[in-house]
Amino acid sequence: MSVPAPAAPPGQPKKAATAAWIGSALEYYDFFIYGSAAALIFPEIFFDESDPATATLLSLATFGVAYAARPVGALFLGHFGDRVGRKKIMVFTLMLMGISTFLIGCLPTRAQVGTLAPVLLVLCRVLQGISAAGEQASANSMTLEHAPPNRRGFFTSFTLSGTQGGQLLATLVFIPVAALPEEHLMSWGWRVPFWLSVAVAVVGYVIRRKLDETPAFEQQTATEGVVKLPLAVLLREHWADVLRVIAGALVASVSTIFTVWALSYATSDSVGMSRSSMLWVGALANVVALAAIPLWATLSDRIGRRPVYLVGAVGSAITMFLYLWAISTGSYPLTLLLGIVAFGVVYSAANGVWPSFYGEMFSTRVRLSGMAIGTQIGFAVAGFAVTFAAQIAGPDGDDWSSVALFTAALCIPPVIAALSARETHKVPTEHLGVPAPREAAQPETVTA
C-alpha cells in the first residue's frame, strides 16, 4: 500500500525549482561551451590542420565522447542518488563539471605537446559526461518530488529551462570570443569561457548546499527504507519504462544537430556564414525557448504529457528540414527565423515536458536511477548523432538533406515511446510508478 506523499513546506517547490534552474544553467554552460569550441576552434588547435575535414570530424567525435561516458556515470550516480538522496548528487555533479571544464581551458595544444593534447581533451570530456549524467536526473527528481501534484509539469520544466539558459549563456560568452582576431582567438581567447567555470562551481555550490532533501525521499527512507540495489528493482519492475525513456531521449538529437553540426555546416566554406551571426541564431532561439518551455509544460499539466510531447517530436522532424534548407540557401534572415521556430518553439514542446513525463514513470525509490540510466543511454546516441551527421554529409560536408532525414529518423522512436506510455499528469505523486499489488512488498529495501 502506498503512503501519501507528505506536503512540501511552503515555498520549497519554488526554492527547489530555482535551485534546479540555476544549477542546470551553470552546469550546462560548461557543457555547451565545449560544443561551440568543438565546432569552431578545436579542429585547428587539437587536430591535424593539414586535413580540415578529418580534423572537424575528430573534433565533433570528442563532443560525442562525453555522451558515451554518460551511461556509465548514470549507473553510478543513479545508484547513489536513490541511496543517499538527490541533494548530494546535485552538489557533486556541479563541482565535477566545474573542475573538468576549467582543466580544458588549461590544456596544451597539439602544437605544444603533439598527440597528447587530444588525449587530455578526451579525458576531460569524459569527466564532463559523467557529471552531466547525474545532473538532470537529480534536479528533475528534486523538483518533481517537491512540486504540487497538479503542477509537476511546470515545476520540473525549470530544469530544462536552466539547461537552455546555460546554452544561451555559453553562446553569449562565445560571441565576443569568436569575434577576436584569429591570432588571439586561437592562442588564448578560446580558453576564457572555460576558465569562467571556476565561478560556476563556486556559485553552484553555494546555491545547492542550502537546498532541503525532498519530502518524498525522506518519507521513503523513514517508512520502507531505501532500496539496497536500485538497478535490480528498476529492471524488474520498470524495464518497459526504461526502454521508453531510452527511446524518448533520442529526441535530444535535434538539439545536438542544431547546436553543433548545423553551426559547423553554416560556417563552412560551402555556405560561408560568419561565426558570430550563427551564434546569434542559437542565442535568440534559446531566448524564445526560455519562454516556451514553461508554457508547454503548463499546457501539459492541463491536457496531458503525451500530446504536448508528440507535438515536439513530430514537429522537430519536420522543422529540422526547413532549418537546414534555410542554411543551404545562405539567407541569414531565413535561417534566423526558422532556427527560432524549430529550436525555440517546436523542440521546446518535447524538451519542456520530458522531465515530468519520464520522471512520472518511476516510483520514488528508483526514480533517479530510472531517469539517469534511461536518458543517458538515449543521450549517448544523440551525442554521437553529430559525428554520424558529419559522415552522412559527405566529403564536402554539404549534404544537408541526408542529415535532415537522419534527424527525422531519430525522432521516430520518441513518437513510438510516447504513444505506448500511459498518461500520468493526473496521477497522485505517491501513486507514480507503483508496481502491481503482488510486487508491492520487496525484501531488498533496507533502512537508511
C-alpha positions, -999 to 999 in steps of 0.1 A, spaced: 0 0 0 14 34 -10 19 60 17 6 95 9 34 118 -1 40 145 26 34 181 16 64 202 9 70 231 32 56 265 20 79 280 -6 100 248 -10 87 239 -45 98 274 -58 131 271 -40 138 236 -55 128 248 -90 151 279 -87 180 258 -75 174 233 -103 172 262 -129 203 280 -117 224 248 -111 214 234 -145 222 267 -162 256 269 -147 264 232 -153 252 232 -189 270 264 -196 301 243 -191 288 215 -213 277 237 -242 308 259 -245 325 227 -254 301 222 -283 308 257 -297 345 252 -293 344 217 -309 327 232 -340 347 264 -343 381 261 -325 393 226 -316 397 213 -352 426 238 -357 444 236 -323 440 200 -312 439 181 -345 458 179 -378 453 212 -397 465 196 -430 433 177 -433 404 201 -422 376 176 -429 391 149 -408 401 174 -381 364 186 -379 352 150 -378 375 141 -349 367 173 -330 330 166 -333 336 130 -322 352 143 -289 318 161 -283 302 127 -285 327 111 -261 310 127 -232 277 111 -242 294 77 -243 306 83 -207 272 93 -195 256 59 -193 285 48 -170 280 79 -149 243 72 -148 247 38 -133 270 51 -105 252 84 -98 217 69 -102 225 42 -76 238 67 -50 210 92 -58 184 66 -48 205 56 -18 218 88 -3 194 114 -17 190 139 -46 208 168 -29 242 152 -25 243 141 -61 233 176 -73 262 192 -54 287 165 -66 278 168 -103 281 206 -103 316 205 -87 329 178 -111 317 197 -141 332 230 -130 366 214 -123 368 194 -155 358 224 -177 384 246 -160 410 220 -168 401 221 -205 409 258 -206 444 249 -192 452 222 -218 483 225 -240 476 224 -278 487 199 -304 515 224 -315 529 222 -280 527 186 -270 516 167 -301 491 139 -299 490 141 -261 468 172 -264 437 155 -279 441 126 -254 439 150 -225 410 167 -241 391 135 -243 398 126 -206 384 160 -195 354 155 -218 347 121 -202 346 138 -167 321 163 -181 300 134 -194 300 116 -160 289 149 -143 261 156 -168 248 120 -163 235 128 -129 227 165 -132 194 165 -149 181 133 -133 188 145 -98 175 180 -105 143 166 -121 137 142 -92 142 170 -68 117 194 -84 91 167 -92 91 154 -56 88 189 -42 61 201 -67 23 202 -61 7 172 -78 -12 193 -103 18 214 -113 46 188 -117 50 196 -154 55 233 -147 80 229 -118 101 202 -134 104 222 -166 127 246 -147 155 221 -150 153 222 -188 148 260 -188 180 261 -169 197 239 -195 186 263 -222 197 292 -201 231 276 -198 233 271 -235 223 308 -240 250 319 -216 276 298 -233 266 312 -267 267 348 -255 301 343 -240 314 328 -272 301 356 -295 327 382 -284 354 354 -282 347 343 -317 350 379 -329 386 382 -316 413 384 -342 423 349 -354 457 350 -336 443 359 -302 413 336 -306 435 305 -313 461 314 -287 443 324 -255 408 337 -264 391 303 -266 403 295 -231 385 323 -213 350 307 -214 364 275 -199 382 293 -171 350 310 -161 338 276 -148 355 284 -115 327 309 -109 302 282 -120 315 258 -94 315 284 -65 281 299 -72 265 265 -78 279 251 -45 265 280 -25 230 276 -41 227 238 -38 242 231 -4 213 251 12 186 230 -5 164 206 15 161 170 6 126 161 -9 97 151 14 91 121 -8 126 107 -4 126 114 33 92 96 36 106 66 16 137 65 39 116 67 71 90 41 62 100 14 36 137 23 37 159 29 7 165 2 -19 197 -17 -15 201 -24 -52 180 2 -72 192 -12 -105 178 -47 -97 144 -33 -87 144 -9 -117 150 -36 -143 125 -60 -127 96 -36 -122 102 -8 -147 121 -24 -176 95 -13 -201 96 23 -189 134 23 -190 131 13 -227 106 41 -233 128 67 -217 158 54 -238 137 57 -270 123 91 -259 157 105 -251 167 102 -288 148 134 -294 178 152 -280 195 145 -313 176 175 -326 194 197 -300 229 183 -308 224 186 -346 211 221 -342 238 232 -317 269 216 -332 265 202 -367 244 230 -381 268 255 -367 297 238 -383 279 235 -416 267 271 -417 303 284 -411 319 261 -436 333 272 -469 303 258 -487 279 282 -470 301 309 -456 281 324 -428 301 341 -401 307 325 -367 292 354 -348 260 356 -369 253 319 -364 260 321 -327 233 347 -325 208 323 -341 214 299 -312 212 327 -287 179 341 -299 164 306 -303 173 299 -267 157 332 -255 125 321 -271 129 286 -256 132 301 -221 96 314 -225 83 284 -245 94 256 -222 73 266 -191 43 274 -213 44 240 -230 49 224 -195 19 243 -181 -2 231 -210 8 195 -202 -5 199 -167 -39 206 -182 -41 183 -212 -15 157 -205 22 149 -212 17 128 -243 0 152 -267 25 180 -259 55 157 -262 42 144 -296 39 179 -309 76 184 -301 88 151 -315 69 151 -347 72 189 -353 110 187 -348 113 161 -375 96 185 -399 112 218 -389 148 204 -390 143 200 -427 133 236 -430 161 249 -409 189 231 -427 174 240 -460 174 277 -449 211 274 -441 218 259 -475 203 289 -492 228 312 -475 199 335 -464 206 347 -429 172 362 -421 155 329 -432 180 309 -412 173 330 -381 136 328 -384 134 291 -390 161 284 -363 139 302 -337 108 283 -348 125 249 -350 145 251 -318 130 278 -298 93 269 -302 87 234 -316 115 214 -300 107 231 -267 74 212 -265 93 179 -261 121 194 -242 99 211 -216 77 181 -210 101 152 -208 113 159 -172 78 152 -158 69 127 -185 99 104 -178 100 111 -140 64 101 -135 70 67 -149 90 57 -118 84 54 -81 104 74 -56 127 46 -46 141 42 -82 132 75 -98 167 89 -101 182 56 -114 154 52 -139 157 87 -153 195 88 -152 200 54 -169 172 58 -194 180 93 -205 218 89 -206 217 58 -229 194 77 -253 215 109 -250 247 88 -258 232 81 -292 222 118 -295 257 129 -287 272 108 -315 245 119 -339 268 149 -346 296 125 -357 272 104 -378 259 136 -394 294 148 -403 299 115 -421 264 114 -437 270 150 -450 297 136 -474 333 146 -481 323 183 -487 301 184 -456 271 199 -475 246 171 -479 221 187 -456 191 168 -468 206 135 -457 213 149 -423 177 162 -421 164 127 -430 188 112 -404 175 136 -377 139 129 -386 145 91 -383 158 96 -348 125 113 -339 105 81 -347 114 61 -316 104 90 -293 70 91 -310 65 53 -305 76 56 -269 51 84 -262 22 66 -279 29 34 -258 33 52 -225 4 58 -201 -8 93 -193 3 104 -158 -4 141 -154 -34 134 -131 -18 106 -111 -11 115 -74 26 117 -66 25 88 -42 9 66 -69 35 73 -96 53 41 -107 36 20 -81 40 -17 -90 12 -43 -92 -1 -54 -58 17 -88 -60 50 -69 -63 43 -42 -38 64 -58 -10 101 -62 -17 126 -77 7 156 -58 -6 148 -25 10 168 -15 40 165 13 64 190 42 58 
